[in-house]
Amino acid sequence: MKYFIYFFALLSTIGGLAFTLSFFGVGEEIFNSYYFLFMTCLWIGIVGSLILKIRSRNNQNKSSFN
């Protein structure tokens, strides 16, 4: 589970960093060429992190009832 947390954080960082740098005009040509790749990394990272947080919260709630 720990590896998934790192993996999704890495994907979010790659997508977010590319998007932020492109906003300021740094590497805009590369970003425009690989727009879908960077946005896919960003969204997979965000959704994966949310799923893991919800899943861990549900596991904590189940263990507190026992």
Beta strands, then each sheet from edge to edge (+ up, - down):
end
